[in-house]
Amino acid sequence: MLLVSACGGDDQTLTTPDGSLISTPTTRLAEVNIVGADRDYAKTCFAPTAPDPGKQDVNRIVVTDPLLLDDLCALGVGAKVTGITVADGDVPRYLGPQLASVPTIGESPDAAAVGTADPDIVLTTPDTSARAAGFAGTRVVTVDPTADPAANWADRYLSVASALNRTTAATDLLARFTREATRTGTRKDAVHTEVSLVRFAADGQTMEGTDSFAAQVLAAIGVQRPVSQRRPGSTGLTDDNLTDADADLIYVSYRDAGDVTGPDVKGSTAFGHARSILESDRWLDMGAPTWKRVLAVDDTVWYSTSGLAAAWLVLNDVKGSLDSAS
């Protein structure tokens, strides 16, 4: 069953692609509100999709790279995953309880784990193809063998969908996301808003350019970026160029916080460093901090992963905060 469009309705209403309402309250820390602090991860993944007409379905899937889990989540086939060749704790929490409950069987699973997983197909990437070695006799598909599957997330999604005979559903879902991103940009007058992206580490901070995952979603919405962030790559921020991070709105994140949000983020060493900057006179004298237009987002969702499920989370974060104050 394909998902219904998320378009329509009040632009302030956050929804999953199937139209379910999402509540994204914020928690305030260091003069900054955290967007989506109480996000319900159980609503991240999409409703189940059907295979292409006349194509055979796949019932049991093993994944060698956690990067691909977002794609399975966005196809609604998380229940079909029987094993992930990663260590415990390597499944991003934002993917929700269904994928969090899948057995993580290590990079070199033993015969017992392989037998229990018993996949119809093993999905792998060029960087993790060696982890499929134990599944002799099973169909193995290397997904999106490009230089950077994380950057080419839409192509990777279609590649996963093709391997699972779901090209029609995936194409439709990507189109729905594009329509909703465009609609959000129009409703929010995004073309007249400059948004800065700043990531804090334990010992420094950077501005993100045009090639990060978050920047790609912002581009789809039509948001403008400061001149200093209109090229690929990241740029270190120091006292000498700190004002280059200023904009109409600044989204900040904490690299080592992972997918921790809300008050728990205080345990992050990156947050500890960020607080010294966010509460400094030099930072507070800039335009966005003066106007209370600095917001914190989940670093895992915005940068450390990529995929259609994460893209919807970023879109909803922007939809609910582009014209708000901290």
N, C-alpha and C positions, 0 to 999 in steps of 0.2 A: 504494500500500500504506500503510494507516494504521499509526501507531505503536502499539506495545503499551504498556500502562500502566507508569509508573515506580513505582507503589506496591508495597508489600510489601518484605520483607527487613529487614535491620538498618538502623535509622535513621541510623547513622553512615556508611553506604555511599552515596557520592555517585554519581548516575547521570544520563545524558542521558535525555530522555523515551522513548527506545527501549530503555532498560535497560542501555546500555553503561556500564561503570565509568569514573569520573573520579577522577584523583589530584589533590589540591589541597594540596601541601605548602606550608609557610610559610617565609619568610625574615625574620629578625629585624633591625630597624633602629630605632635611637633608642628602645629599650625596648619596641618594638611589633612584633608579628608581622604579616607581610603575608599576608592570606588569598588563596589561589589564585595564589601567586607564579609557579608553573610550570604554569599552566593550559594544557591542550592545546586551542588554538583550532580545530584540525581537527575537534573533536567538538562544536562549538557548534551547527551547523545540523542540522536534523531530517532524517529519512529522507524520500524523495520521497512526496508525497501524490497521490492520484488526483482527477481532476475529478468533480463531482457526476454521478450517474447520468443518462445521456442528454444531458449537456452537452459541448460541444466544448472540447478542450484548447487552450491557448496555448503556442506553441513558442519565441517570441522576444520578449523584454521589454526595454524601455528604461525607466530610472528617472531622474526629474529631481531627486529629493530623497533624500539618503542616509538620511533618517529611515525611508524605506520598506524599506530593505534588510533590516532585522531581520525584518520581516513575511515577506519572501520566503524568508529563511533558515529561519524557523519553519514555512514551508509546504513546505520541501524542494525549492524550485524555483530555487535559486541558479544552477544550470547553464543555465537558460533566459535569464538576463540577458545581453544582448549589448552593453550600453552604459550608462554612468552619466554624466549631464551635470553633472559636478563636476570640480574640479581634482585633480591627483594628490595623494594623501595624505589625501583627505577621506573615505575608506572606513574605518570603525572596524576596528581590527585584531582585535577580539574575534570578528568575523564569520567569520574563518578564511580559509584560502588560496583557496577557491573564489571567493568574492566579491572578494577582494583582487586576483585575476588578471583581473577584468573590465575592459575598457578604460574609462578615464575620459576623456570626449571634450569636456570643457569646457562652460561654461554656454551657449555659442552654437556648437554643433558645425557644422563646415563640411559641404558637400555630400558629400565623400568619407567622412567619419565617419558621416554619416546613412545613406549607402548601405551601408557595411560593417555597421552595426548592424542595418539592415533589420528593424525590429520589427513584430510583429503588433499590439502594443499598447504605448502609452506611459503609464506611471503617473506622475501628478504630484500636487502639493499646491497649495493656493491661493497659497502664498508662492513657488512655483517654476514656476508654470504657463507663464510666459513662455519658459522653456527648451524647451518643446515646440513652439515656433513653427516650427522647421526640419523637423518631421515631418509636413508637409502630406499629407493623404490617409490618414494612419494613425489608427486609433482611439485617442483620448486619453481617459483616465479620470482625473478629479480625485478623489483619495481623501480621504474624511473631511473635507468642507469645513466644519469647525467652527472655533471660535475658537482652540483649542489642541490640534492633533492629537497633540502630544507627551504631553500630560496624559491625553487620552482614548485611550490606547494600545490597549486591548482593542477599542474600537469601530473604531479605525483598522485593526487586524488583520482584523476581520470585513469591513471595506470592501474591503481589498485582496483578501481571499479571494473575495468576491463578484465582483469584477472579473475574477478568474481562474477563476471557476466552481468554487470549492472551499469553499463555505459549510459543507457537512457536515463536512469534515475539520477546518476551523478551529474550528467549534463544539465538536467532540469534543476537540480539543487544548486549548482553553481550559478545558474542564470537567476534563480530566485534571490540568492545572496547579492548578486550584482544589482538587481533591481531595488532591493531594500537599501543597499548602501547609497545608491544614487538618490533614492527618495529621501533618505535621511539627510544627505548633503543639501538637497533642495530645501527641505523644511527648516533646516538649521542655518541656512545661508552660509554654508561652510566655506564657500569660495572667498568670503570676506573675513575669515577667521584664520589667524596664524597660530599654529600649535607647535610647541617645542617638546622634544622628547629627551629626557635626562635620566641616565641610569647611574645609580650610586653603587660603588663597590666598597670594600672595607677600608680602602686606602686612597680612594680617588673617585672621580666622576667623569662621565663622557656624555656628549651630545650624539644622538643617533641620526644617521643620514637617511637616504631614500631607500636603501636596500634591506633594512630590518623588516621583520614580519609586521610589526605595528605600523611602520611607515607605509607598507604596501596597502594595509587596510585603510589608513587615513587617506591615501591617494584615491582609493576606490570611492570613498565618501566625498572626495573633492576638497578636503581641508588643505589649506595652504601651510607652508613651512617657512620658518625664518631663513633669510639668505644664507646664514652659516650652516644650514642643514639641508641644502638643496643639492647634495652630491652623495654618492655612495660612501659607506664606511662610517666609522665613528671618530669623533674628535675629542681629545682630552680637554677638560675644563680646569683652569687654574684661576688664581686671582687676576691674572692679566687679561683673560678673555671671558670671565664669568658672565658678563652682560650679554655675550653672544647667545646665551641660552634664553634670553628674555623673549616673550611673545605675548599674544593675547591670552593664551592659556598654556601652562606647563604641566605635562604629565611626568611624574617622577616614579621610579621603581628602585627596588633594592635587590641587587644581583644574587646574593647568597640567601635570600629569604625563600627561594624556591616558590612553591605555591602557597606559602603561608600568608594569610591576610588577617585583617582585624588587629586587635591588640597583641596577638601572638607575635606579630612582626617585630615587636620591641626586642626580641631575642636575637635578631639578626645583627651581625657586626656591621653590615653595610648600613643598616638603619642607624646604628650608633654613630657612624661617621657622618651619615646624611644629616642627622639632627644638628650637628655642629655647623653645618652649612645652612640648613633651612632656617635656623634661628639666628644666624649672623646678621649684623647690620648691613653688610654688603649685599647679601641676598635679599633681605627685606626691603632694601631701597629700590630694587628693580620694579618694573611696572606690574608684572603679573602677581608677585607676592603682595605688593601694595594694594592691588585690587582684589586680593583674596582669590586669585585665579590659579592656584597650584593644587593639583590632585595627585594622589598616589594610586598606582595600578599594580596588578599582579605580574611580576616579572616573567614567570613561567609562561603565562598565557600570551603576553604581549611580545616576548622576545625569544624565550628559550625553546619554544616548540613552534609548530606551524600546522595549519590545516583548516579545513572548513569549519569544524566544530569550534576551534579556537577563534577563528575569524568572526563567527557570530558573537562570541563572548566579547571580543574587542569592540565590535560594532555596537552591541548593547551598552557597553561601558561609555562609548562616545555619545551614543544617543541620549543617555541619561545624564550626561555631565558637560557636554560641550558649551552649554550656556548657563552653567551653574557656578557657584563660588565655593571656596573652601572655608 
